[in-house]
Amino acid sequence: MTIQKARVRAKAAENPKAVVLTLVEDDQGWTYSVDGVTGGDFLLAWRETSAEKASESLLRSFPGEAFTLEIVEEE
């Protein structure tokens, strides 16, 4: 499974707003960009060697105890 796009919300937030993350590849590897950020691309700090590994890292980065992660698009 490769997560192409996901919606993430922090459970502890008073009015949790979703952040949409989209899978991207740059010159350092695969990661996710935060959609809707003005002023250019905002990428997560980590990189993986494949889209599949990036999906696994995404799931680890947002544990279910603290976040709601909804898969919007997958391959």
C-alpha positions in Angstrom: 0.0 0.0 0.0 1.2 3.5 -0.9 -0.5 6.4 0.7 -0.7 9.2 -2.0 -2.7 11.6 0.1 -3.7 11.7 3.8 -5.6 14.0 6.1 -4.2 14.4 9.6 -5.8 16.0 12.7 -4.4 16.4 16.2 -6.8 14.8 18.7 -5.8 17.1 21.6 -6.5 20.3 19.6 -9.5 22.3 20.7 -10.7 22.8 17.2 -8.7 20.3 15.2 -8.3 21.4 11.6 -7.1 18.9 9.0 -3.7 19.1 7.4 -3.5 17.4 4.0 -0.3 15.6 3.2 0.7 14.5 -0.4 3.4 12.0 -1.3 6.3 13.7 -3.2 9.7 12.7 -4.4 12.6 15.2 -4.3 16.3 14.8 -5.0 16.8 13.3 -1.5 14.0 10.7 -1.6 10.3 10.3 -0.8 8.4 12.3 1.8 5.1 14.2 2.2 4.4 17.8 1.5 1.9 19.8 3.5 -0.8 21.1 1.1 -2.0 24.7 1.2 1.2 26.3 2.7 1.8 29.8 1.2 5.2 30.7 0.1 6.3 27.3 -1.4 6.6 23.7 -0.6 6.7 22.6 3.0 8.0 19.1 3.2 8.3 16.8 6.2 11.9 16.5 7.5 12.5 12.8 6.8 13.1 11.0 3.5 12.7 7.4 2.5 14.1 5.4 -0.4 10.7 4.4 -1.8 7.1 5.5 -1.8 6.1 2.4 0.2 8.6 3.2 2.9 7.5 6.8 3.0 3.9 5.5 3.6 5.2 3.3 6.5 7.0 6.3 8.0 3.9 8.5 7.7 1.9 6.0 9.7 4.6 5.8 12.4 5.0 9.6 12.5 1.3 10.1 13.4 0.4 7.5 16.1 -3.3 6.9 16.6 -3.2 7.9 20.3 -2.5 11.5 19.3 -3.7 11.9 15.7 -6.5 11.0 13.4 -5.0 10.0 10.1 -7.5 9.5 7.2 -6.2 8.0 3.9 -7.7 10.1 1.1 -5.9 8.4 -1.8 -3.8 5.3 -2.1 -2.4 3.0 -4.7 
